[in-house]
Amino acid sequence: MAVATAGATSFPMQLTKHWAATLDDYTIDLAWSPDGSTLAAASAAGPVSIFALADGARQHLLPGHAGGTNVLAWMPAVPRPEVRCQTSEEAGSQPTSGLRPPTSGLLLATGGQDGAVKFWDTSAGQHTATAKLGNAWVEHLAWSFVRRSEVRDQRSEIGNQGSATDSARLTSDLRPPAAGLLFAAAGRALTALHPDASIAHPFKPAAKTITALAAQPGGGAVAAACYGGVVLWDADDFIVQKEFPYANGIHALVWSPDSKWLVSGNQDPSVHLWIPEKDIELHMSGYEGKVKFLSFDQTSRWLATSGGRDACIWDCTGAGPEGREPTMLPHEAPVCAVAFQPGHGLLATGAQDGTVQLWSPERRQPLRATVKMPSAATKFAWSPDDRHLAIGSEKGAVYVLKCEA
């Protein structure tokens, strides 16, 4: 791997190899733990490796899924709420199981070709629970946290004559909101799961196979896409908030960090933007190929898209990008990955010839650094502190590069 800085700028960055590791197959997904201490890397063959940031040591090798693992999702770190215990009159001397504190530590969810979602305690390297969702592959996962400030007591809704089913629903609804819910898509099925793998809600099947899933930042809604459009589901009450028809295939979904924009990357090929609160939509076409990769910067201004030999950057301030000329960041081969830092403005782009570049879209000379990898990237993942870029490759290599000014 060749590591270099960009010479055509007065503010170059340095990308240096921190460590590298090898998986037993194609690197299908990468994700940093919320505290940035570990990196999870899924092999298409099934196993999931947990690497230490400090030295790349493989802390655990999780068996993953029979037939193959498709996707990873760490439970995000959120403030731990106060857990209200019931009075002795309500439940005797013991709190209900639904009132137990939320899972602590580093909880990782994985979805696979076995139709299951599995949960793992990565601190101990142990499998904690499994939700079997059917025979369709689990290909999309998204964590969401409800926006309730306190636990809702539905006892008055159920009444004293409630059924066993009602009682079970009460126990489920009394779970602390900060435990969060994991939304999992398998075929046409969307299911909300608790971190213990119990089912919070099975949704009405989508019209077609679900092809993308995105949770609204801060909670509130989850967007699920299939051929024909996007459905916005309420992450708390599980009802449809809005439906956005789109008469073509959708490959990717992303929310802007401020939740203003919901964006799809499409097969036709194009990018479609919605402002859900105002029922406004925009359409940006003219791409060379299918748009499969999208990323917003942390200010919600810049939207990076694939879809050709250039990474295309749209300015989403004000009324949005319609009518504006995008910034084109050139590669010599089709772009196969785009990722903004979570906390700063650097954009990483990767092409099928193995080239990885760093950019500052707002600069007159935006190119900051270039790296030539042995093979094309399959996945980018910035560490939470923006200091390290993890790169997964088609040949099963995982590289962690240190980014320095």
HELIX and SHEET records of a PDB file:
HELIX    1   1 SER A   88  ALA A   91  1                                   4    
HELIX    2   2 SER A   97  LEU A   99  5                                   3    
HELIX    3   3 ARG A  155  ILE A  158  1                                   4    
HELIX    4   4 ALA A  164  ASP A  173  1                                  10    
HELIX    5   5 PRO A  177  ALA A  179  5                                   3    
SHEET    1   A 5 ALA A   2  THR A   5  0                                        
SHEET    2   A 5 LEU A 367  LYS A 372 -1                                        
SHEET    3   A 5 THR A 355  TRP A 359 -1                                        
SHEET    4   A 5 LEU A 347  ALA A 351 -1                                        
SHEET    5   A 5 VAL A 335  PHE A 340 -1                                        
SHEET    1   B 4 GLN A  14  THR A  22  0                                        
SHEET    2   B 4 ALA A 397  GLU A 404 -1                                        
SHEET    3   B 4 HIS A 388  SER A 393 -1                                        
SHEET    4   B 4 ALA A 377  TRP A 382 -1                                        
SHEET    1   C 4 THR A  27  TRP A  32  0                                        
SHEET    2   C 4 THR A  38  SER A  43 -1                                        
SHEET    3   C 4 VAL A  48  ALA A  52 -1                                        
SHEET    4   C 4 ARG A  58  LEU A  62 -1                                        
SHEET    1   D 4 THR A  69  TRP A  74  0                                        
SHEET    2   D 4 LEU A 107  GLY A 112 -1                                        
SHEET    3   D 4 ALA A 116  ASP A 121 -1                                        
SHEET    4   D 4 GLN A 126  LYS A 132 -1                                        
SHEET    1   E 4 VAL A 138  SER A 144  0                                        
SHEET    2   E 4 LEU A 181  ALA A 186 -1                                        
SHEET    3   E 4 ALA A 189  LEU A 193 -1                                        
SHEET    4   E 4 ILE A 199  PRO A 202 -1                                        
SHEET    1   F 4 ILE A 210  ALA A 215  0                                        
SHEET    2   F 4 ALA A 221  CYS A 226 -1                                        
SHEET    3   F 4 GLY A 228  ASP A 234 -1                                        
SHEET    4   F 4 VAL A 240  TYR A 246 -1                                        
SHEET    1   G 4 ILE A 250  TRP A 255  0                                        
SHEET    2   G 4 LEU A 262  ASN A 266 -1                                        
SHEET    3   G 4 SER A 270  ILE A 275 -1                                        
SHEET    4   G 4 ILE A 280  SER A 285 -1                                        
SHEET    1   H 4 LEU A 294  PHE A 296  0                                        
SHEET    2   H 4 TRP A 302  THR A 305 -1                                        
SHEET    3   H 4 ASP A 310  ASP A 315 -1                                        
SHEET    4   H 4 THR A 327  PRO A 330 -1                                        
END                                                                             
